[in-house]
Amino acid sequence: MIYTGQNSFRLVLDTTIDITGASSISIRYASPTLSTGSYTATALVSTAGTMYYDFTSTDSLAVGVWVFWACVKHVDTRISIGDPVAVTVRTEGSLI
């Protein structure tokens, strides 16, 4: 669970493929308002395919269900897409 106004948390995705030497790794998203975009990810364990993005106070997350997935661009122009993960963002102190 993530709350609006919360800052300094980490989203970690595991692709289960070796991302060592990838030309780029990112975490893509679809917001509750249906906007899409991506965050530049950092490799946590390259050989295991684990990546993360650290959210900060400058990242604004709307209330609702967000969908995140990994995107790996390999140096040979292949693109690997990860399975989507749903994350709910709520207003602090709210149960719904």
C-alpha positions in Angstrom: 0.0 0.0 0.0 1.2 3.5 -0.9 -0.3 6.7 0.4 -0.5 10.1 -1.2 2.1 12.4 0.1 4.3 9.5 1.0 7.8 10.0 -0.2 11.1 8.0 0.0 9.9 4.5 -0.9 11.3 2.0 -3.4 9.4 0.0 -6.1 11.3 -3.2 -6.9 10.4 -5.4 -9.9 12.0 -8.8 -10.7 12.2 -9.7 -14.4 13.9 -13.2 -13.8 16.1 -12.5 -16.9 19.7 -11.3 -16.8 19.7 -7.6 -17.5 23.5 -7.2 -17.4 24.6 -5.0 -20.3 21.1 -3.9 -21.2 21.0 -0.7 -23.1 18.2 0.6 -20.9 16.0 -0.6 -18.1 12.8 1.2 -17.1 9.6 0.8 -15.1 6.6 1.7 -17.1 3.3 2.7 -15.6 -0.4 3.3 -16.3 -2.0 5.7 -13.7 -5.6 5.7 -12.5 -6.1 8.7 -14.8 -5.1 6.5 -17.7 -1.9 8.5 -18.3 1.2 6.3 -19.1 4.9 6.9 -18.8 8.1 5.4 -17.4 10.7 5.8 -14.8 14.4 5.1 -15.4 15.2 2.1 -13.3 18.4 1.0 -11.6 19.6 -2.6 -11.6 19.6 -4.1 -8.1 20.8 -7.6 -9.0 21.6 -7.6 -12.7 22.1 -11.3 -13.1 18.7 -12.0 -11.4 16.9 -9.2 -13.4 15.9 -7.2 -10.4 15.4 -3.5 -10.9 14.1 -0.6 -8.8 13.0 3.0 -8.8 13.2 5.2 -5.7 10.2 7.5 -5.5 10.8 11.0 -4.0 8.8 13.9 -2.9 8.8 15.2 -6.5 6.9 12.2 -7.7 3.1 12.8 -7.5 0.9 9.7 -7.3 -2.9 10.0 -7.9 -5.2 8.0 -5.7 -6.4 4.7 -7.3 -4.9 1.6 -8.9 -1.5 2.0 -10.7 -0.1 -0.6 -12.9 3.7 -1.0 -13.2 5.8 -3.3 -15.4 9.4 -3.7 -16.4 10.9 -2.9 -19.8 14.4 -4.0 -20.8 16.0 -2.9 -24.0 18.9 -5.1 -24.9 21.9 -4.0 -26.9 20.9 -6.2 -29.9 17.6 -4.3 -30.1 15.4 -6.9 -28.5 12.9 -5.6 -26.0 11.7 -7.6 -23.0 8.4 -6.7 -21.2 7.6 -7.9 -17.7 4.3 -8.9 -16.2 2.2 -6.1 -14.8 1.8 -5.4 -11.1 -1.1 -3.5 -9.6 -0.4 -1.1 -6.7 -3.1 0.8 -4.9 -2.5 4.4 -3.8 -4.8 5.7 -1.0 -5.3 8.9 0.9 -3.5 8.7 4.2 -5.9 7.5 7.0 -8.4 6.2 4.4 -9.6 2.6 4.2 -10.9 2.9 0.7 
